[in-house]
Amino acid sequence: MTLPALQIRDVACKFPATDDSGSFYTAIEQVNLDLQANEFVSIVGPTGCGKSTILNVAAGLIRPSCGSVEVFGKKLNSLNSDAGYMFQSNTLMPWRNALQNVCLGLEYQGRSKLETQSIARDWLKRVGLGGFEDRYPHQLSGGMQKRVALAQTLALEPKIILMDEPFSALDLQTRQLMENEVLNLCQATSTDAGKAVLFITHDLDEAIAMSDRVIVMSAGPGSRPIGNFTIDLPKPRDVAEIKTNPRFYEIYNEIWQVLRDEVLRSYAKQKLKMEVI
Ligand SMILES: Nc1ncnc2c1ncn2[C@@H]1O[C@H](COP(=O)(O)OP(=O)(O)OP(=O)(O)O)[C@@H](O)[C@H]1O
């Protein structure tokens, strides 16, 4: 049996409260989540419920207050070296051109300059940026910058990809192109086993169109998964076309029934907090 790429067991994360009271805020608790190799799982939930916290725990950037994380059966005690991380914000270095940005992680792996550049050029081509190697981030559109970031992440050949709202700043058309790009690049091929992807989004449409499974988080504090939906839509998918499939609307409604209550609960809590202030 293949080991899960990621196994999160009974994880809780507490952070020092921001009011200097010395107390703690429990962002997430009792989080249990499995991600299989070659599986695309999205996490949706109300704003501030702890989606990024889960991703940071999976990346090994945050050590949970309790519980455990296993990566391909091994306990995670430091940075998750099997994972590549793609953030919402722009993480390209402005003083490096596209090629040099993609080379960055490969250089840290200690590869030769020749090999690094050859891999980076190949990945820039694969994300549709062949010929743009010499361009600096400010000379690239937002969508092109995201392509460079994607090439940067995938060039390291991570078995697991952690994505935190990577395309939320893009216009709809560019976003759909990028979503399809990610689906194509992450799926299994005859030479590659495919990637395990944990994807955070506020956009339920995006989550359904791209995923094998969608997990719904409850409103915080102490947020946890309260819904686990298998997306039985045909694959391979085009994210724009799949939304016209009648089954898409059925799934959307099923998930929204659960998500809507949590969004309303979270909104009511925030409103109450504002009134107290
Ligand atoms: N390092 C930290 N110190 C203190 N509180 C934190 C820290 N990191 C996160 N939090 C709090 O934990 C909660 C969850 O944050 P997180 O960023 O994981 O939520 P999210 O669901 O990703 O938010 P959003 O939907 O707005 O992107 C929030 O209330 C946040 O303020």
The ligand as an SDF file (V2000), in Angstrom:
LIG
                    3D

 31 33  0  0  0  0  0  0  0  0999 V2000
    1.8450   33.8080   14.2020 N   0  0  0  0  0  0  0  0  0  0  0  0
    0.6370   34.1080   14.6830 C   0  0  0  0  0  0  0  0  0  0  0  0
    0.4880   34.7610   15.8520 N   0  0  0  0  0  0  0  0  0  0  0  0
   -0.7410   35.0580   16.3420 C   0  0  0  0  0  0  0  0  0  0  0  0
   -1.9060   34.7340   15.7340 N   0  0  0  0  0  0  0  0  0  0  0  0
   -1.8170   34.1010   14.5460 C   0  0  0  0  0  0  0  0  0  0  0  0
   -0.5570   33.7560   13.9570 C   0  0  0  0  0  0  0  0  0  0  0  0
   -0.7870   33.1240   12.7870 N   0  0  0  0  0  0  0  0  0  0  0  0
   -2.1340   33.0770   12.6570 C   0  0  0  0  0  0  0  0  0  0  0  0
   -2.7400   33.6510   13.6980 N   0  0  0  0  0  0  0  0  0  0  0  0
   -4.1940   33.7590   13.9200 C   0  0  0  0  0  0  0  0  0  0  0  0
   -4.7520   32.4680   13.7050 O   0  0  0  0  0  0  0  0  0  0  0  0
   -5.9790   32.5760   12.9770 C   0  0  0  0  0  0  0  0  0  0  0  0
   -5.8810   31.7910   11.7010 C   0  0  0  0  0  0  0  0  0  0  0  0
   -5.0080   32.4620   10.7980 O   0  0  0  0  0  0  0  0  0  0  0  0
   -4.7760   31.9450    9.3140 P   0  0  0  0  0  0  0  0  0  0  0  0
   -3.9340   32.9480    8.6160 O   0  0  0  0  0  0  0  0  0  0  0  0
   -4.2700   30.5580    9.3560 O   0  0  0  0  0  0  0  0  0  0  0  0
   -6.2680   31.9500    8.7320 O   0  0  0  0  0  0  0  0  0  0  0  0
   -6.7520   31.8260    7.2120 P   0  0  0  0  0  0  0  0  0  0  0  0
   -7.9690   30.9800    7.2330 O   0  0  0  0  0  0  0  0  0  0  0  0
   -5.6470   31.4060    6.3390 O   0  0  0  0  0  0  0  0  0  0  0  0
   -7.1120   33.3600    6.9300 O   0  0  0  0  0  0  0  0  0  0  0  0
   -7.5630   34.0480    5.5420 P   0  0  0  0  0  0  0  0  0  0  0  0
   -8.7820   33.3360    5.0900 O   0  0  0  0  0  0  0  0  0  0  0  0
   -7.9020   35.4610    5.9450 O   0  0  0  0  0  0  0  0  0  0  0  0
   -6.4120   33.9610    4.6070 O   0  0  0  0  0  0  0  0  0  0  0  0
   -6.2280   34.0590   12.7560 C   0  0  0  0  0  0  0  0  0  0  0  0
   -7.0930   34.5180   13.7740 O   0  0  0  0  0  0  0  0  0  0  0  0
   -4.8530   34.6920   12.8980 C   0  0  0  0  0  0  0  0  0  0  0  0
   -4.9410   36.0130   13.3990 O   0  0  0  0  0  0  0  0  0  0  0  0
  1  2  1  0
  2  3  1  0
  2  7  2  0
  3  4  2  0
  4  5  1  0
  5  6  2  0
  6  7  1  0
  6 10  1  0
  7  8  1  0
  8  9  2  0
  9 10  1  0
 10 11  1  0
 11 12  1  0
 11 30  1  0
 12 13  1  0
 13 14  1  0
 13 28  1  0
 14 15  1  0
 15 16  1  0
 16 17  2  0
 16 18  1  0
 16 19  1  0
 19 20  1  0
 20 21  2  0
 20 22  1  0
 20 23  1  0
 23 24  1  0
 24 25  2  0
 24 26  1  0
 24 27  1  0
 28 29  1  0
 28 30  1  0
 30 31  1  0
M  END
$$$$
